[in-house]
C-alpha cells in the first residue's frame, strides 16, 4: 500500500473554523483585472485618479509639521479624537446624532465587519443577509462559522414578506437570528436602494422580533439621482451603523468606523485592542485635516457627477449590446449594477472565456450568495473604467453572452431532434 502523501504537514494544527475560510472572488481577480489589456468591471474601486493630490500632499505636510511626533506614534484603540469628532459631524449630515465615545475607528469597513462577527457570532449562530449580499460580509461572518439565511432583494431592496417568513420559521424552531445585515443605499452588489416604506417595515419587524440590525452605509453620499432617504440609524438609535472613508475619499487610507450602543461598542473596542491595538495615527490625522480644512464636498460632487456619466454609459451600452432576456438594475448612486442573464448561463464558467477571449473581467453572481445561487448573474462596476472602456467592454461582453445563448440553443435543438 502506497504511503499517504500529505501536502500540508501542519494540517492537524489548524482551527476548525479555517475549514470554511476561502479566498475572495474579487481579490482573486484583482491581479488579472489590473492588466492593461483587460477592461475591468470587477473591482469596487472609486476613481482615485481624480483626487486632488496637491491638496492631500499639503494636508500631509501640515500634519507632519504640526504634530509629527504624535502622528507617528501609537494612538487610542477607539481612534484619534479629532477624527471621531469629524465622523460625528459627517453622520450629523445624515441626521444621525452620535456621541464621540460611541464610535470606533477601524481599518476600513472590512475590519468593522470582522469585529461584528467576532463579538456577536458563535459557531452555528444564524445571521440574516440579503440575497445577494456583500461578499466581504459573507466572508467575515462565515469565518466565525455562522449559518447564513438569505432573504431576496428586488428593485426596492430587501423583500419584507420573506424576511418575516424567515423570522417566523426560526421562532417556530425556538431559535433566533443574532442580527440582520443590510446595505440599504446603493447596494453592493445589486445597486438597488431600500425604499422608505421598507425601511420603516424593517425597523418595525426588528422591534417586534427583538432583532439587532447592522446597517452598512459606505455609499450613502454617492447619490446622483432620486431623493435622499434617511438612514436606518437616524430612525432608530439601537442600530449598529458602519461606514468608511474608502468610497468618499480614499481606500488607501484604510479608515472606516462603527457606531453602536454603548454596551456593544465596549465589546467592539476589546476586539479592536486584540486585533491591532490602534489604527494608523498618521492617516487618521491626514483624513481629519482634509475633511475639516479642505473643500471635500466639491471633490465629492465632482466624483458623483463622473459616476453618473459612467453609469449612464453602462446603461446605454447594456440596452444596445446585451441580448433580449437579460435584465439589470438602474442604480441611483454608488458604484455597481447587477445584471441577470438567462438561467442556463453560468457566469462563473463563462468568466475564463470572458477574460481570455473578450478581455473583460466581471464578478460572477455566485460569489455574493451564501447559499450558492446567483449563477446566472454578474456584478458590473462602473465607477473606475472610462465611458469609452465601458462601451467597448459591454459590447464585447454582450457578444460573448449572445454566443453562449446560440451555443445553448444549438445544443438543445440537437438534443430535441435526437429524442424525437
C-alpha positions as CSV (number, residue, x, y, z in Angstrom):
1,X,0.0,0.0,0.0
2,X,1.4,3.4,-1.0
3,X,2.2,5.7,1.8
4,X,-0.1,8.6,2.4
5,X,1.1,11.9,0.8
6,X,0.4,14.9,3.0
7,X,0.9,18.2,1.2
8,X,0.4,20.2,4.4
9,X,2.2,18.8,7.4
10,X,0.6,21.4,9.7
11,X,-3.0,20.4,8.7
12,X,-3.7,19.0,12.2
13,X,-2.8,22.3,13.8
14,X,-5.4,24.5,12.1
15,X,-8.5,25.6,14.0
16,X,-11.7,24.0,12.8
17,X,-13.0,27.3,11.6
18,X,-10.3,27.5,8.9
19,X,-12.3,24.8,7.0
20,X,-14.8,27.5,6.0
21,X,-12.3,30.1,5.0
22,X,-11.8,30.7,1.3
23,X,-10.3,33.4,-0.9
24,X,-12.4,36.3,-2.1
25,X,-13.5,36.1,-5.7
26,X,-12.8,39.8,-6.0
27,X,-9.3,39.6,-4.6
28,X,-8.6,36.6,-6.8
29,X,-9.4,38.7,-9.9
30,X,-7.5,41.8,-8.8
31,X,-4.2,41.0,-10.5
32,X,-5.8,39.8,-13.7
33,X,-8.2,42.8,-13.8
34,X,-5.2,45.2,-13.4
35,X,-3.7,44.1,-16.7
36,X,-3.7,46.9,-19.3
37,X,-5.3,44.7,-21.9
38,X,-8.3,43.9,-19.7
39,X,-11.4,46.1,-19.4
40,X,-12.4,45.5,-15.8
41,X,-15.9,45.8,-14.3
42,X,-14.7,43.5,-11.5
43,X,-13.4,45.8,-8.8
44,X,-15.3,48.1,-6.4
45,X,-12.8,50.9,-6.8
46,X,-13.6,54.6,-6.6
47,X,-11.7,56.6,-9.1
48,X,-8.8,57.9,-7.0
49,X,-7.1,59.2,-10.2
50,X,-9.1,62.4,-9.9
51,X,-8.3,63.0,-6.2
52,X,-6.8,66.5,-5.5
53,X,-3.2,65.2,-5.0
54,X,-1.7,68.6,-4.3
55,X,-4.3,69.2,-1.5
56,X,-3.6,65.8,0.0
57,X,0.1,66.5,-0.1
58,X,-0.5,69.8,1.6
59,X,-2.7,68.2,4.3
60,X,0.0,65.5,4.9
61,X,2.7,68.2,5.2
62,X,0.6,70.2,7.6
63,X,0.0,67.1,9.9
64,X,3.7,66.3,9.9
65,X,4.9,69.8,10.8
66,X,2.1,70.5,13.3
67,X,2.0,67.1,15.2
68,X,4.5,64.8,13.6
69,X,5.7,63.1,16.8
70,X,2.1,62.2,17.8
71,X,1.1,61.3,14.2
72,X,3.9,58.7,14.1
73,X,3.1,57.3,17.5
74,X,0.6,54.7,18.8
75,X,-2.9,56.1,19.4
76,X,-6.0,55.1,21.3
77,X,-7.9,52.0,20.3
78,X,-11.1,53.9,19.8
79,X,-9.4,56.2,17.3
80,X,-8.0,59.7,17.2
81,X,-10.4,62.0,19.0
82,X,-10.2,64.7,16.2
83,X,-11.2,62.1,13.6
84,X,-14.0,60.8,15.7
85,X,-15.3,64.4,16.1
86,X,-15.1,64.7,12.3
87,X,-17.1,61.5,11.9
88,X,-19.8,62.8,14.3
89,X,-20.1,65.8,12.0
90,X,-20.3,63.6,8.9
91,X,-23.0,61.5,10.5
92,X,-25.0,64.6,11.5
93,X,-25.4,65.4,7.9
94,X,-27.5,62.2,7.7
95,X,-29.4,63.3,10.8
96,X,-27.6,60.8,13.0
97,X,-27.0,62.1,16.5
98,X,-24.0,60.2,17.8
99,X,-21.7,60.5,20.8
100,X,-18.0,60.6,20.0
101,X,-17.5,57.9,22.7
102,X,-19.8,55.6,20.8
103,X,-17.6,55.5,17.7
104,X,-14.6,53.2,17.0
105,X,-12.3,53.9,14.1
106,X,-11.4,50.8,12.1
107,X,-9.1,49.8,9.3
108,X,-11.7,50.2,6.6
109,X,-15.2,48.7,6.6
110,X,-13.9,45.2,6.4
111,X,-12.3,45.3,9.8
112,X,-15.6,46.6,11.2
113,X,-17.4,43.5,9.8
114,X,-14.8,41.2,11.3
115,X,-15.2,42.8,14.7
116,X,-19.0,42.5,14.5
117,X,-18.6,38.8,13.7
118,X,-16.1,38.3,16.5
119,X,-18.2,40.0,19.1
120,X,-21.7,38.6,18.1
121,X,-21.3,35.3,16.4
122,X,-20.8,31.8,18.0
123,X,-20.4,28.7,15.8
124,X,-23.8,27.7,14.3
125,X,-25.5,31.0,15.1
126,X,-27.9,32.3,12.5
127,X,-27.3,35.6,10.7
128,X,-29.7,37.0,8.1
129,X,-28.2,38.6,5.0
130,X,-29.6,39.9,1.7
131,X,-29.5,37.8,-1.4
132,X,-27.2,38.9,-3.0
133,X,-25.1,40.3,-0.2
134,X,-21.7,42.0,0.0
135,X,-19.1,39.3,-0.4
136,X,-16.8,40.7,2.3
137,X,-19.6,40.4,4.9
138,X,-20.3,36.8,3.8
139,X,-16.6,36.1,4.2
140,X,-16.4,37.8,7.6
141,X,-19.4,36.1,9.1
142,X,-18.5,32.7,7.6
143,X,-15.1,32.9,9.3
144,X,-16.9,32.8,12.7
145,X,-18.9,29.7,11.5
146,X,-22.3,31.5,11.2
147,X,-25.2,29.9,9.4
148,X,-26.4,32.5,7.0
149,X,-30.1,32.8,6.0
150,X,-30.7,34.6,2.7
151,X,-33.6,37.0,2.1
152,X,-34.1,38.0,-1.5
153,X,-33.9,41.5,-2.9
154,X,-35.9,43.2,-5.7
155,X,-35.7,46.7,-7.2
156,X,-36.9,48.2,-3.9
157,X,-34.4,46.4,-1.7
158,X,-34.9,43.7,0.9
159,X,-38.2,41.9,0.4
160,X,-40.3,42.2,3.6
161,X,-42.5,39.1,3.4
162,X,-39.6,36.6,3.0
163,X,-37.9,38.4,6.0
164,X,-41.0,37.9,8.1
165,X,-41.2,34.2,7.0
166,X,-37.6,33.6,7.9
167,X,-38.0,35.1,11.4
168,X,-41.3,33.1,12.0
169,X,-39.6,29.9,10.9
170,X,-36.8,30.4,13.4
171,X,-39.3,31.2,16.1
172,X,-41.2,28.0,15.5
173,X,-38.0,26.1,15.9
174,X,-37.3,28.1,19.1
175,X,-34.3,29.7,17.5
176,X,-33.4,33.3,16.6
177,X,-31.0,35.2,14.4
178,X,-28.1,37.1,16.0
179,X,-28.6,40.0,13.6
180,X,-29.7,41.2,10.2
181,X,-27.0,42.7,8.0
182,X,-28.1,45.3,5.4
183,X,-26.6,47.6,2.8
184,X,-29.7,49.8,2.3
185,X,-28.4,52.5,0.0
186,X,-26.9,51.7,-3.5
187,X,-26.4,48.1,-2.6
188,X,-23.2,46.2,-3.2
189,X,-23.6,44.2,-5.4
190,X,-27.1,44.8,-6.6
191,X,-27.1,48.6,-6.9
192,X,-30.7,48.9,-5.5
193,X,-31.9,51.1,-2.6
194,X,-34.2,50.1,0.2
195,X,-37.4,52.1,-0.1
196,X,-38.6,54.3,2.7
197,X,-41.7,52.2,3.3
198,X,-39.5,49.1,3.6
199,X,-37.0,50.9,5.9
200,X,-39.9,51.6,8.2
201,X,-41.1,48.0,7.9
202,X,-37.6,46.5,8.6
203,X,-37.4,48.6,11.8
204,X,-40.9,47.6,12.9
205,X,-40.1,43.9,12.3
206,X,-36.8,44.2,14.2
207,X,-38.5,45.7,17.2
208,X,-41.2,43.0,17.2
209,X,-38.7,40.2,17.0
210,X,-36.0,41.9,19.1
211,X,-33.7,41.6,16.1
212,X,-30.4,43.5,16.1
213,X,-29.8,45.3,12.7
214,X,-26.4,46.1,11.2
215,X,-26.5,49.0,8.7
216,X,-23.5,49.2,6.3
217,X,-23.6,52.6,4.6
218,X,-20.4,53.1,2.6
219,X,-22.1,54.6,-0.5
220,X,-24.8,56.8,1.0
221,X,-23.1,60.1,0.0
222,X,-22.7,58.9,-3.6
223,X,-26.2,59.7,-4.7
224,X,-26.6,61.1,-8.2
225,X,-30.3,60.6,-8.9
226,X,-33.5,60.4,-6.9
227,X,-34.4,61.7,-3.5
228,X,-32.3,61.2,-0.4
229,X,-33.6,58.7,2.1
230,X,-33.0,58.6,5.9
231,X,-30.5,56.1,7.2
232,X,-31.9,53.3,9.4
233,X,-29.6,54.6,12.2
234,X,-31.3,58.1,12.0
235,X,-34.6,56.3,12.5
236,X,-33.6,54.1,15.4
237,X,-30.5,54.6,17.6
238,X,-30.3,50.9,18.6
239,X,-28.9,50.1,15.1
240,X,-25.2,49.2,14.6
241,X,-24.0,51.6,12.0
242,X,-20.8,51.3,10.0
243,X,-19.3,53.3,7.2
244,X,-15.9,54.1,5.6
245,X,-13.8,56.9,4.1
246,X,-12.8,54.5,1.3
247,X,-15.6,55.5,-1.1
248,X,-15.9,59.2,-0.3
249,X,-12.2,59.8,-0.1
250,X,-9.5,57.1,-0.4
251,X,-9.5,53.3,0.2
252,X,-5.7,53.6,0.6
253,X,-6.2,55.4,3.9
254,X,-7.8,52.2,5.2
255,X,-10.2,54.0,7.6
256,X,-13.8,53.3,8.5
257,X,-15.9,53.4,11.6
258,X,-18.6,51.7,13.7
259,X,-21.2,53.5,15.8
260,X,-23.2,51.3,18.2
261,X,-25.0,51.4,21.5
262,X,-22.6,51.7,24.5
263,X,-22.6,48.1,25.7
264,X,-21.8,46.8,22.2
265,X,-19.2,49.5,21.5
266,X,-17.3,48.4,24.6
267,X,-17.1,44.9,23.4
268,X,-16.1,46.0,19.9
269,X,-13.3,48.1,21.5
270,X,-12.0,45.0,23.2
271,X,-11.9,43.3,19.7
272,X,-10.1,46.3,18.3
273,X,-7.4,46.1,21.0
274,X,-6.9,42.4,20.4
275,X,-6.6,42.9,16.6
276,X,-4.2,45.7,16.1
277,X,-4.2,48.0,19.2
278,X,-5.0,51.0,17.1
279,X,-5.4,52.3,13.5
280,X,-2.8,54.4,11.9
281,X,-2.4,57.7,13.9
282,X,-0.8,59.2,10.8
283,X,-3.6,58.5,8.3
284,X,-6.3,59.4,10.8
285,X,-4.8,62.9,11.2
286,X,-4.5,63.4,7.4
287,X,-8.2,62.5,6.9
288,X,-9.2,64.7,9.8
289,X,-7.2,67.6,8.3
290,X,-8.6,67.0,4.8
291,X,-12.3,66.9,6.0
292,X,-12.0,69.8,8.4
293,X,-10.0,72.3,6.4
294,X,-10.4,71.5,2.7
295,X,-13.3,71.6,0.2
296,X,-14.0,67.8,0.2
297,X,-17.7,68.3,-0.8
298,X,-16.5,69.9,-4.0
299,X,-14.4,66.9,-4.8
300,X,-17.2,64.5,-3.9
301,X,-19.7,66.4,-6.1
302,X,-17.2,66.1,-9.0
303,X,-16.9,62.3,-8.3
304,X,-20.6,61.7,-8.2
305,X,-21.1,63.6,-11.4
306,X,-18.4,61.4,-13.0
307,X,-20.0,58.2,-11.7
308,X,-23.4,59.3,-13.1
309,X,-21.9,59.8,-16.5
310,X,-20.3,56.3,-16.4
311,X,-23.5,54.7,-15.1
312,X,-25.4,56.3,-18.0
313,X,-22.8,55.0,-20.4
314,X,-23.2,51.5,-19.0
315,X,-27.0,51.6,-19.1
316,X,-27.0,52.8,-22.7
317,X,-24.4,50.1,-23.7
318,X,-26.4,47.4,-22.0
319,X,-29.5,48.4,-23.9
320,X,-27.6,48.4,-27.1
321,X,-25.4,45.3,-26.8
322,X,-27.0,42.8,-24.3
323,X,-29.4,40.2,-25.6
324,X,-33.1,40.0,-25.0
325,X,-33.9,38.2,-21.8
326,X,-31.1,39.9,-19.9
327,X,-32.1,42.4,-17.2
328,X,-30.2,44.8,-15.0
329,X,-30.7,47.2,-12.1
330,X,-30.7,51.0,-12.6
331,X,-28.8,52.4,-9.5
332,X,-29.4,56.0,-8.3
333,X,-25.9,56.1,-6.8
334,X,-23.0,54.0,-5.7
335,X,-20.6,52.0,-7.8
336,X,-22.4,49.0,-9.2
337,X,-25.2,47.5,-11.1
338,X,-26.5,43.9,-11.2
339,X,-27.2,42.0,-14.4
340,X,-29.3,38.9,-14.6
341,X,-28.9,36.6,-17.7
342,X,-30.9,33.6,-18.9
343,X,-30.9,30.8,-16.3
344,X,-28.9,28.4,-18.4
345,X,-25.9,30.7,-18.5
346,X,-23.3,30.1,-15.7
347,X,-21.3,33.3,-15.3
348,X,-18.7,31.5,-13.2
349,X,-18.0,29.1,-16.1
350,X,-18.1,31.9,-18.6
351,X,-15.6,34.1,-16.8
352,X,-12.4,32.4,-18.1
353,X,-13.6,32.9,-21.7
354,X,-14.5,36.5,-20.9
355,X,-11.1,37.3,-19.6
356,X,-9.0,35.3,-22.1
357,X,-11.0,35.9,-25.2
358,X,-13.2,39.0,-24.7
359,X,-10.6,40.6,-22.4
360,X,-13.3,41.7,-20.0
361,X,-13.5,41.0,-16.2
362,X,-16.5,40.9,-14.0
363,X,-17.6,39.2,-10.8
364,X,-19.9,36.3,-11.1
365,X,-23.1,36.4,-9.1
366,X,-22.5,33.2,-7.2
367,X,-19.8,34.9,-5.1
368,X,-22.5,37.1,-3.5
369,X,-24.8,34.4,-2.3
370,X,-24.2,32.4,0.9
371,X,-26.4,29.6,-0.5
372,X,-24.5,29.3,-3.8
373,X,-27.3,30.7,-6.0
374,X,-26.9,33.6,-8.5
375,X,-25.1,31.5,-11.1
376,X,-26.7,33.4,-14.0
377,X,-25.9,36.9,-12.6
378,X,-22.9,39.3,-12.6
379,X,-21.9,42.4,-10.8
380,X,-20.7,45.2,-13.0
381,X,-18.7,48.2,-11.7
382,X,-19.0,51.5,-13.5
383,X,-17.0,53.8,-11.2
384,X,-13.5,53.1,-12.4
385,X,-13.4,52.4,-16.2
386,X,-13.9,55.3,-18.6
387,X,-17.1,55.8,-20.6
388,X,-15.2,54.6,-23.7
389,X,-14.0,51.5,-21.9
390,X,-17.5,50.8,-20.6
391,X,-19.0,51.0,-24.1
392,X,-16.3,48.7,-25.6
393,X,-16.4,46.3,-22.6
394,X,-20.1,45.9,-22.6
395,X,-20.1,45.4,-26.4
396,X,-17.5,42.5,-26.0
397,X,-19.4,41.0,-23.1
398,X,-22.7,41.2,-25.0
399,X,-21.2,39.4,-28.0
400,X,-19.9,36.7,-25.7
401,X,-23.3,36.2,-24.0
402,X,-25.0,36.0,-27.3
403,X,-22.6,33.3,-28.4
404,X,-23.4,31.4,-25.2
405,X,-27.1,31.6,-25.9
406,X,-26.6,30.5,-29.5
407,X,-24.5,27.5,-28.4
408,X,-27.2,26.5,-25.9
409,X,-29.9,26.8,-28.5
410,X,-28.0,24.7,-30.9
411,X,-27.3,22.0,-28.3
412,X,-30.9,21.8,-27.1
413,X,-32.2,21.8,-30.7
414,X,-30.0,18.8,-31.5
415,X,-31.0,17.1,-28.2
416,X,-34.6,17.6,-29.1
417,X,-34.1,16.1,-32.6
418,X,-32.3,13.1,-31.2
419,X,-35.1,12.4,-28.7
420,X,-37.6,12.5,-31.5
